[in-house]
Amino acid sequence: MKPIHIVTVSDGDISSLKLTLQSIENQSFKKFKNIIVSKKRFINLDKKFITKRRVFYIKKKSSIYEAMNYGINKSKNNYILFLNSGDTF
C-alpha cells in the first residue's frame, strides 16, 4: 500500500502550522507523506518537524485553492487528505 499523502496549506503562520504538524505526528498510523505548501519559508520551525516524510514547497502568490491544486500535482497519489494549517486530527 502506498503511503497516504497529507496536503497542508499554510499562509505562513508558524504557530498554527506547529499545531497541525504535532497533530499529524501524534497519530499511530505512520505510513504517510506530508506535503506542505506555504506562502512563506519557515525559518524558526523546530527540527523535530523536519523529517524525510515531510516536503515543503513555497508558493508566494497563490490562493488557497491554487496551493491545494499544487499539492495535488506534487502528490500524484490515489490517497490524498487535506489538513490545512491550524486544523487537527
N, C-alpha and C positions, 0 to 999 in steps of 0.2 A: 504494500500500500504506500502510495506517495504521501509525503507529509502534507498536512493542511497548511495553506498559506493564509496568514492573517495580515490584512492590509490595514495599516494605521495611518490616518491622515492627520497632520498637525499644522497649526498656524504658527508654531514656533514657541508656544508657552511650555517651558520645561517642567513646571510643577504638575500640570495636567498630564503631560506625557509620562512622567515618572509614575504617576498613579496607575496609568494604563499598563505600562510595562511591568510593574510589580504584580498587577492582577494576572497578567499572562504568565509570569514566572511562577505564581502560586498554584497553577493548575497541575494536576497529577499527570495529565497527558502531555508528553514532551516531544511528540513527533510533529513538530510544526516549524514553519519558517515565517518570520515576521518581516514584512516589507513596510518600511516607514517612509512616507512621502511628506516632506516638510517644506515650509516656505523659508526657513532659516536653518543654518548649521548649528548644531548643539555642541558648544564648546565645554560646558560645565556638566556634562552628563556623567553620572557615576560609571566607573569601569565595569561594575557588575552587570550593567545593562548592555554592554557591548560584547556580544557573543558571535560565534560563527553562524548561529541560526537567525541572526538579525542583520538586515541590509538597509542602509539609509540612502535615500535619494533626495535631492534638493530641486524643487520646482518653485522658483521665486514668484513668478507672476502667473498664478493659476488659481482657478476657483476650486472649491471642494470637489466638484464633480469632475473637473479635469484631472485633479490629483487622484481621484478614485479610478478613473479610466487609465491613468498612467500606471497605477498599482496593478490593475488587471493585466495590462500589457506586459509588465515586468514579471508577473507571476507565471503565466502560461500553464496553469494547473486547473484541474477539474473541480477542485475543492477550495473555495475562497471564502473567507469570512471577513467582514468589515468590522473593526473595532476602533472607532475614532478616538483621538486623544481626549482624555477626560472620562471616557467610558470604562467600565469594569465588567468582568465576568461575574 
